[in-house]
Amino acid sequence: HLSKVLKINPNHFEALFWSYAIYTLNGKNEVVEDTLRQMENCEPLSPLVKQMLPGIKRFWSGRVKESVPFFKEGQAKEPGGFYDLLYPLSLVISENVIPSDVREAPTDQRSFFTTMYHVLDLLYNGKVEEANELMTTDLCDFIKSDFSYAHMQALIFAVNNMKEKTLEWLTYAVDMGFCNYPLMNSPKDPINRLLKDTIEYQDLLDRAKQRWKAL
C-alpha cells in the first residue's frame, strides 16, 4: 500500500513516515537511507523529522545511547505520548538509570505509553506487585496492537532480568511481524543478552531472520 502511494506521490509525508518507521524498526535502514531527507524537504520543522525518526533509527539499530538526546527533547516538548516511554527506556538500557526529569503531562493527556513508563519505573525499583497492577487488560490489549509496542514491553522486562515475561512479550512481537534480526542477533540487545541461550529465543531468532531476509 505504501509503495503504491509513493509511486503516485513520492513526497507523500505520511507514507514516507510509515515506510521509514517500518523498515527502521525491522533493521532495514539501508532501504530508507534517502527517505528522511525527502521528509526534511517536505516538512523541515516537523518534530517527526527532528526527534522521533532519528531516535527510532538509533534505538532499533542498537545505538541506544545515541537515541537518548532525541527522545529527551521530544519528551520535554510533548509529554504524555510515545516519548514518555522511549526516553526513560533508552536511558535505562544505555546508562542503567531512570531519569529524574520526565515531564508529567496533565492526567487527561497521558497515554498508555505513560503507563508503560510507570511499569518500567516500578520494576526498576523492585515494586513488582505494583507494576503488575498496572498491567491491566486494557494496557495489554494496547501493547498487543503493534509489534513495536510489544517489543518495547519485552525490553522493559529484559532490563529487569525477567526472562519469562521477556520471552512472552517478544513472542507477541515476532508473531505480529517484528523481524529486526540484526538487533535480535546482537549482544547490544538486552533481550539477546538475557535469552540467547534458550531454545525458545533461537526459534524466534530463526523466524525473524527468514522474515527479515524477505522484507
URUR-V552098 format. One record per helix or strand of 2 or more residues. SS is the DSSP state (H for helix, E for strand). FROM is the first residue (numbers start at 0). TO is the last residue. If there is no record, write none. Layout:
{{SS FROM TO} {SS FROM TO}}
This chain:
{{H 1 7} {H 12 24} {H 28 31} {H 34 41} {H 46 58} {H 63 76} {H 82 94} {H 106 108} {H 111 123} {H 127 133} {H 136 142} {H 146 157} {H 162 174} {H 180 183} {H 189 194} {H 198 213}}
